[in-house]
Amino acid sequence: MHRRSMLATFFAALPLSCQAQEKELSADGLKDLIDKKVKLFFLDVREPKELEELGTIEGYVNIPMSQLESRLNEIPKDALLVAG
């Protein structure tokens, strides 16, 4: 499954009150948000095997796509979600 369709699946799993329009974010756009001190939540939806093979980025919270629906309560509602 492609990453874009996985993210679409993720957003579809969120309650309607939490759903937001999916937007691509450039590195410069992310830097601007960080500089503005916007509260961000970095979510990595890859499975453990992918993490072993490709590594991870410090600061990202890993909730594998296969567990996402049951772990939605771990995603803060007061932060901008940056998923990858």
The first five atom37 places (N, CA, C, CB, O) and aatype in JSON, in Angstrom:
{
  "aatype": [12, 8, 1, 1, 15, 12, 10, 0, 16, 13, 13, 0, 0, 10, 14, 10, 15, 4, 5, 0, 5, 6, 11, 6, 10, 15, 0, 3, 7, 10, 11, 3, 10, 9, 3, 11, 11, 19, 11, 10, 13, 13, 10, 3, 19, 1, 6, 14, 11, 6, 10, 6, 6, 10, 7, 16, 9, 6, 7, 18, 19, 2, 9, 14, 12, 15, 5, 10, 6, 15, 1, 10, 2, 6, 9, 14, 11, 3, 0, 10, 10, 19, 0, 7],
  "atom_mask": [
    [1, 1, 1, 1, 1],
    [1, 1, 1, 1, 1],
    [1, 1, 1, 1, 1],
    [1, 1, 1, 1, 1],
    [1, 1, 1, 1, 1],
    [1, 1, 1, 1, 1],
    [1, 1, 1, 1, 1],
    [1, 1, 1, 1, 1],
    [1, 1, 1, 1, 1],
    [1, 1, 1, 1, 1],
    [1, 1, 1, 1, 1],
    [1, 1, 1, 1, 1],
    [1, 1, 1, 1, 1],
    [1, 1, 1, 1, 1],
    [1, 1, 1, 1, 1],
    [1, 1, 1, 1, 1],
    [1, 1, 1, 1, 1],
    [1, 1, 1, 1, 1],
    [1, 1, 1, 1, 1],
    [1, 1, 1, 1, 1],
    [1, 1, 1, 1, 1],
    [1, 1, 1, 1, 1],
    [1, 1, 1, 1, 1],
    [1, 1, 1, 1, 1],
    [1, 1, 1, 1, 1],
    [1, 1, 1, 1, 1],
    [1, 1, 1, 1, 1],
    [1, 1, 1, 1, 1],
    [1, 1, 1, 0, 1],
    [1, 1, 1, 1, 1],
    [1, 1, 1, 1, 1],
    [1, 1, 1, 1, 1],
    [1, 1, 1, 1, 1],
    [1, 1, 1, 1, 1],
    [1, 1, 1, 1, 1],
    [1, 1, 1, 1, 1],
    [1, 1, 1, 1, 1],
    [1, 1, 1, 1, 1],
    [1, 1, 1, 1, 1],
    [1, 1, 1, 1, 1],
    [1, 1, 1, 1, 1],
    [1, 1, 1, 1, 1],
    [1, 1, 1, 1, 1],
    [1, 1, 1, 1, 1],
    [1, 1, 1, 1, 1],
    [1, 1, 1, 1, 1],
    [1, 1, 1, 1, 1],
    [1, 1, 1, 1, 1],
    [1, 1, 1, 1, 1],
    [1, 1, 1, 1, 1],
    [1, 1, 1, 1, 1],
    [1, 1, 1, 1, 1],
    [1, 1, 1, 1, 1],
    [1, 1, 1, 1, 1],
    [1, 1, 1, 0, 1],
    [1, 1, 1, 1, 1],
    [1, 1, 1, 1, 1],
    [1, 1, 1, 1, 1],
    [1, 1, 1, 0, 1],
    [1, 1, 1, 1, 1],
    [1, 1, 1, 1, 1],
    [1, 1, 1, 1, 1],
    [1, 1, 1, 1, 1],
    [1, 1, 1, 1, 1],
    [1, 1, 1, 1, 1],
    [1, 1, 1, 1, 1],
    [1, 1, 1, 1, 1],
    [1, 1, 1, 1, 1],
    [1, 1, 1, 1, 1],
    [1, 1, 1, 1, 1],
    [1, 1, 1, 1, 1],
    [1, 1, 1, 1, 1],
    [1, 1, 1, 1, 1],
    [1, 1, 1, 1, 1],
    [1, 1, 1, 1, 1],
    [1, 1, 1, 1, 1],
    [1, 1, 1, 1, 1],
    [1, 1, 1, 1, 1],
    [1, 1, 1, 1, 1],
    [1, 1, 1, 1, 1],
    [1, 1, 1, 1, 1],
    [1, 1, 1, 1, 1],
    [1, 1, 1, 1, 1],
    [1, 1, 1, 0, 1]
  ],
  "atom_positions": [
    [[0.85, -1.17, 0.0], [0.0, 0.0, 0.0], [0.9, 1.24, 0.0], [-0.97, 0.0, 1.23], [1.88, 1.29, 0.74]],
    [[0.58, 2.21, -0.81], [1.38, 3.42, -0.89], [1.17, 4.29, 0.34], [1.05, 4.2, -2.16], [0.09, 4.26, 0.94]],
    [[2.19, 5.07, 0.7], [2.12, 5.93, 1.88], [0.92, 6.87, 1.82], [3.41, 6.74, 2.01], [0.24, 7.07, 2.83]],
    [[0.63, 7.47, 0.64], [-0.49, 8.4, 0.53], [-1.81, 7.7, 0.86], [-0.55, 9.01, -0.89], [-2.64, 8.26, 1.58]],
    [[-2.0, 6.49, 0.34], [-3.24, 5.79, 0.62], [-3.29, 5.33, 2.08], [-3.41, 4.58, -0.31], [-4.37, 5.24, 2.66]],
    [[-2.13, 5.04, 2.69], [-2.1, 4.69, 4.1], [-2.53, 5.88, 4.94], [-0.7, 4.21, 4.51], [-3.3, 5.73, 5.89]],
    [[-2.05, 7.08, 4.59], [-2.43, 8.26, 5.34], [-3.9, 8.57, 5.15], [-1.59, 9.46, 4.93], [-4.57, 8.99, 6.09]],
    [[-4.4, 8.37, 3.94], [-5.82, 8.59, 3.7], [-6.64, 7.64, 4.57], [-6.16, 8.39, 2.21], [-7.67, 8.02, 5.12]],
    [[-6.17, 6.4, 4.69], [-6.84, 5.43, 5.55], [-6.81, 5.9, 6.99], [-6.19, 4.04, 5.42], [-7.8, 5.78, 7.72]],
    [[-5.67, 6.42, 7.42], [-5.53, 6.93, 8.78], [-6.52, 8.06, 9.04], [-4.1, 7.43, 9.03], [-7.24, 8.03, 10.03]],
    [[-6.56, 9.04, 8.14], [-7.45, 10.18, 8.35], [-8.9, 9.74, 8.33], [-7.2, 11.25, 7.29], [-9.72, 10.3, 9.05]],
    [[-9.24, 8.75, 7.53], [-10.6, 8.25, 7.49], [-10.97, 7.57, 8.8], [-10.77, 7.27, 6.32], [-12.15, 7.51, 9.16]],
    [[-9.98, 7.06, 9.52], [-10.23, 6.37, 10.79], [-10.48, 7.35, 11.94], [-9.05, 5.48, 11.13], [-11.02, 6.96, 12.97]],
    [[-10.1, 8.6, 11.76], [-10.3, 9.59, 12.81], [-11.78, 9.96, 12.9], [-9.45, 10.85, 12.54], [-12.49, 9.94, 11.9]],
    [[-12.24, 10.28, 14.11], [-13.61, 10.79, 14.23], [-13.76, 12.05, 13.38], [-13.96, 11.08, 15.71], [-12.8, 12.78, 13.17]],
    [[-14.97, 12.29, 12.89], [-15.2, 13.46, 12.03], [-14.75, 14.75, 12.68], [-16.67, 13.56, 11.67], [-14.26, 15.65, 11.99]],
    [[-14.91, 14.86, 13.98], [-14.52, 16.1, 14.67], [-13.02, 16.33, 14.65], [-15.01, 16.07, 16.09], [-12.56, 17.45, 14.86]],
    [[-12.25, 15.28, 14.4], [-10.79, 15.39, 14.39], [-10.21, 15.48, 12.99], [-10.17, 14.21, 15.11], [-9.04, 15.83, 12.82]],
    [[-11.01, 15.17, 11.99], [-10.48, 15.12, 10.63], [-10.16, 16.52, 10.13], [-11.47, 14.44, 9.69], [-10.91, 17.47, 10.36]],
    [[-9.05, 16.63, 9.47], [-8.64, 17.89, 8.86], [-8.2, 17.57, 7.44], [-7.5, 18.59, 9.68], [-7.93, 16.41, 7.1]],
    [[-8.13, 18.58, 6.65], [-7.71, 18.38, 5.27], [-6.24, 17.98, 5.25], [-7.95, 19.65, 4.42], [-5.41, 18.6, 5.9]],
    [[-5.94, 16.94, 4.5], [-4.56, 16.49, 4.35], [-3.83, 17.48, 3.47], [-4.49, 15.04, 3.76], [-4.31, 17.85, 2.4]],
    [[-2.66, 17.9, 3.91], [-1.85, 18.82, 3.13], [-0.42, 18.32, 3.12], [-1.93, 20.27, 3.71], [0.07, 17.77, 4.11]],
    [[0.24, 18.51, 2.0], [1.66, 18.2, 1.96], [2.4, 19.38, 2.58], [2.15, 17.92, 0.5], [2.0, 20.53, 2.43]],
    [[3.49, 19.08, 3.27], [4.25, 20.1, 3.96], [5.69, 20.03, 3.5], [4.15, 19.92, 5.5], [6.34, 18.99, 3.6]],
    [[6.19, 21.14, 2.99], [7.57, 21.19, 2.55], [8.48, 21.33, 3.77], [7.8, 22.36, 1.55], [8.03, 21.63, 4.87]],
    [[9.76, 21.11, 3.55], [10.73, 21.28, 4.63], [10.71, 22.73, 5.13], [12.14, 20.89, 4.15], [10.81, 22.97, 6.33]],
    [[10.6, 23.68, 4.21], [10.54, 25.09, 4.6], [9.27, 25.38, 5.39], [10.61, 26.0, 3.36], [9.29, 26.13, 6.37]],
    [[8.16, 24.79, 4.97], [6.9, 24.97, 5.69], [6.98, 24.41, 7.1], [0.0, 0.0, 0.0], [6.48, 25.03, 8.04]],
    [[7.6, 23.25, 7.24], [7.78, 22.65, 8.56], [8.68, 23.53, 9.42], [8.38, 21.24, 8.44], [8.4, 23.75, 10.6]],
    [[9.75, 24.04, 8.84], [10.65, 24.93, 9.58], [9.91, 26.17, 10.07], [11.85, 25.33, 8.71], [10.12, 26.61, 11.2]],
    [[9.04, 26.73, 9.23], [8.25, 27.9, 9.63], [7.36, 27.57, 10.83], [7.39, 28.39, 8.45], [7.26, 28.37, 11.77]],
    [[6.72, 26.41, 10.8], [5.87, 26.02, 11.92], [6.68, 25.85, 13.21], [5.12, 24.71, 11.59], [6.26, 26.26, 14.29]],
    [[7.85, 25.24, 13.07], [8.72, 25.06, 14.24], [9.19, 26.41, 14.76], [9.95, 24.17, 13.88], [9.18, 26.65, 15.97]],
    [[9.59, 27.31, 13.86], [10.03, 28.65, 14.26], [8.92, 29.43, 14.96], [10.53, 29.44, 13.05], [9.18, 30.21, 15.87]],
    [[7.67, 29.2, 14.53], [6.52, 29.89, 15.13], [6.08, 29.2, 16.42], [5.34, 29.93, 14.14], [5.13, 29.64, 17.08]],
    [[6.77, 28.11, 16.77], [6.49, 27.35, 17.99], [5.08, 26.75, 18.0], [6.68, 28.24, 19.2], [4.44, 26.63, 19.05]],
    [[4.6, 26.37, 16.81], [3.33, 25.66, 16.7], [3.51, 24.29, 17.34], [2.85, 25.54, 15.2], [4.51, 23.62, 17.11]],
    [[2.54, 23.88, 18.15], [2.62, 22.57, 18.79], [2.4, 21.49, 17.73], [1.57, 22.44, 19.94], [1.35, 21.43, 17.1]],
    [[3.4, 20.65, 17.55], [3.38, 19.61, 16.53], [3.45, 18.23, 17.18], [4.54, 19.79, 15.53], [4.06, 18.06, 18.24]],
    [[2.82, 17.27, 16.55], [2.93, 15.87, 16.96], [3.39, 15.09, 15.75], [1.56, 15.32, 17.52], [2.67, 14.99, 14.75]],
    [[4.59, 14.53, 15.83], [5.18, 13.8, 14.72], [4.82, 12.32, 14.86], [6.72, 14.0, 14.67], [5.19, 11.67, 15.84]],
    [[4.11, 11.8, 13.86], [3.63, 10.42, 13.89], [4.25, 9.62, 12.75], [2.1, 10.39, 13.8], [4.18, 10.01, 11.59]],
    [[4.84, 8.52, 13.12], [5.42, 7.58, 12.16], [4.52, 6.35, 12.15], [6.93, 7.2, 12.52], [4.4, 5.67, 13.17]],
    [[3.9, 6.05, 11.03], [2.93, 4.95, 10.97], [3.52, 3.66, 10.39], [1.73, 5.37, 10.14], [2.79, 2.73, 10.06]],
    [[4.84, 3.61, 10.27], [5.46, 2.41, 9.7], [5.43, 1.26, 10.69], [6.91, 2.71, 9.27], [5.38, 1.46, 11.91]],
    [[5.46, 0.07, 10.15], [5.48, -1.15, 10.94], [6.9, -1.39, 11.49], [5.01, -2.37, 10.09], [7.87, -0.88, 10.93]],
    [[7.02, -2.17, 12.58], [8.34, -2.41, 13.2], [9.41, -2.89, 12.22], [8.2, -3.42, 14.29], [10.56, -2.46, 12.32]],
    [[9.06, -3.75, 11.28], [10.05, -4.26, 10.32], [10.61, -3.11, 9.47], [9.41, -5.33, 9.4], [11.81, -3.08, 9.17]],
    [[9.75, -2.17, 9.1], [10.21, -1.01, 8.32], [11.15, -0.14, 9.15], [9.01, -0.17, 7.83], [12.13, 0.39, 8.62]],
    [[10.87, 0.0, 10.43], [11.74, 0.79, 11.3], [13.12, 0.14, 11.41], [11.12, 0.94, 12.7], [14.15, 0.82, 11.38]],
    [[13.13, -1.19, 11.53], [14.4, -1.91, 11.6], [15.22, -1.71, 10.33], [14.16, -3.4, 11.84], [16.43, -1.51, 10.39]],
    [[14.55, -1.76, 9.19], [15.25, -1.66, 7.91], [15.68, -0.23, 7.58], [14.36, -2.18, 6.8], [16.77, -0.02, 7.05]],
    [[14.84, 0.74, 7.9], [15.06, 2.11, 7.44], [15.42, 3.09, 8.54], [13.84, 2.59, 6.74], [15.86, 4.2, 8.25]],
    [[15.25, 2.7, 9.79], [15.55, 3.61, 10.9], [14.39, 4.56, 11.14], [0.0, 0.0, 0.0], [13.35, 4.49, 10.49]],
    [[14.61, 5.45, 12.08], [13.57, 6.4, 12.45], [14.19, 7.77, 12.7], [12.81, 5.92, 13.7], [15.41, 7.93, 12.66]],
    [[13.34, 8.73, 12.94], [13.79, 10.1, 13.21], [13.45, 10.41, 14.66], [13.12, 11.13, 12.22], [12.32, 10.19, 15.1]],
    [[14.41, 10.94, 15.39], [14.2, 11.29, 16.78], [13.03, 12.27, 16.9], [15.48, 11.89, 17.39], [12.92, 13.23, 16.14]],
    [[12.17, 12.01, 17.86], [11.04, 12.89, 18.09], [9.73, 12.39, 17.5], [0.0, 0.0, 0.0], [8.66, 12.86, 17.88]],
    [[9.8, 11.43, 16.58], [8.58, 10.86, 16.0], [8.06, 9.78, 16.93], [8.85, 10.27, 14.58], [8.83, 9.02, 17.51]],
    [[6.75, 9.71, 17.07], [6.1, 8.66, 17.84], [5.66, 7.6, 16.84], [4.88, 9.21, 18.69], [4.98, 7.9, 15.85]],
    [[6.04, 6.36, 17.1], [5.66, 5.29, 16.19], [4.39, 4.62, 16.67], [6.79, 4.26, 16.06], [4.35, 4.05, 17.76]],
    [[3.36, 4.69, 15.86], [2.13, 3.92, 16.05], [1.91, 3.24, 14.7], [0.88, 4.83, 16.5], [1.43, 3.87, 13.76]],
    [[2.25, 1.95, 14.61], [2.12, 1.27, 13.32], [0.7, 1.36, 12.77], [2.52, -0.19, 13.47], [-0.27, 1.36, 13.53]],
    [[0.6, 1.44, 11.47], [-0.69, 1.56, 10.8], [-1.65, 0.47, 11.26], [-0.5, 1.51, 9.28], [-2.85, 0.72, 11.41]],
    [[-1.13, -0.74, 11.49], [-1.98, -1.86, 11.9], [-2.57, -1.67, 13.3], [-1.19, -3.15, 11.85], [-3.53, -2.36, 13.66]],
    [[-2.02, -0.75, 14.09], [-2.49, -0.5, 15.45], [-3.17, 0.86, 15.61], [-1.34, -0.61, 16.42], [-3.68, 1.19, 16.68]],
    [[-3.18, 1.62, 14.56], [-3.59, 3.01, 14.65], [-5.0, 3.2, 15.2], [-3.5, 3.64, 13.3], [-5.2, 4.02, 16.1]],
    [[-5.95, 2.48, 14.67], [-7.34, 2.68, 15.11], [-7.49, 2.45, 16.61], [-8.27, 1.74, 14.34], [-8.21, 3.19, 17.27]],
    [[-6.83, 1.44, 17.14], [-6.96, 1.13, 18.56], [-6.13, 2.06, 19.44], [-6.55, -0.31, 18.82], [-6.28, 2.05, 20.66]],
    [[-5.25, 2.87, 18.85], [-4.37, 3.74, 19.64], [-4.59, 5.23, 19.35], [-2.92, 3.38, 19.36], [-3.74, 6.06, 19.68]],
    [[-5.73, 5.58, 18.75], [-6.01, 6.98, 18.44], [-5.95, 7.89, 19.66], [-7.37, 7.09, 17.79], [-5.63, 9.07, 19.54]],
    [[-6.26, 7.34, 20.83], [-6.24, 8.14, 22.05], [-4.83, 8.63, 22.41], [-6.79, 7.34, 23.19], [-4.7, 9.51, 23.26]],
    [[-3.8, 8.1, 21.78], [-2.42, 8.52, 22.05], [-2.03, 9.75, 21.23], [-1.47, 7.38, 21.74], [-0.96, 10.32, 21.45]],
    [[-2.88, 10.16, 20.31], [-2.59, 11.31, 19.46], [-3.24, 12.54, 20.09], [-3.09, 11.08, 17.99], [-4.47, 12.59, 20.22]],
    [[-2.44, 13.52, 20.47], [-3.02, 14.71, 21.11], [-3.95, 15.46, 20.17], [-1.92, 15.64, 21.6], [-3.69, 15.58, 18.97]],
    [[-5.02, 15.95, 20.72], [-6.01, 16.69, 19.92], [-5.64, 18.17, 19.79], [-7.39, 16.55, 20.54], [-6.22, 18.88, 18.97]],
    [[-4.7, 18.62, 20.6], [-4.35, 20.05, 20.6], [-3.06, 20.34, 19.85], [-4.23, 20.55, 22.02], [-2.46, 21.4, 20.04]],
    [[-2.62, 19.42, 19.0], [-1.38, 19.6, 18.25], [-1.64, 19.35, 16.77], [-0.27, 18.66, 18.78], [-2.54, 18.59, 16.4]],
    [[-0.84, 19.99, 15.95], [-0.9, 19.77, 14.51], [-0.2, 18.43, 14.23], [-0.23, 20.96, 13.71], [0.95, 18.23, 14.62]],
    [[-0.9, 17.54, 13.55], [-0.37, 16.21, 13.27], [0.49, 16.23, 12.03], [-1.51, 15.2, 13.1], [0.03, 16.63, 10.95]],
    [[1.74, 15.8, 12.17], [2.66, 15.66, 11.04], [2.93, 14.17, 10.94], [4.0, 16.5, 11.23], [3.65, 13.6, 11.76]],
    [[2.36, 13.53, 9.91], [2.46, 12.07, 9.77], [3.35, 11.72, 8.6], [1.07, 11.44, 9.59], [3.37, 12.41, 7.58]],
    [[4.09, 10.65, 8.77], [4.95, 10.19, 7.7], [5.21, 8.73, 7.81], [0.0, 0.0, 0.0], [5.92, 8.17, 6.98]]
  ]
}
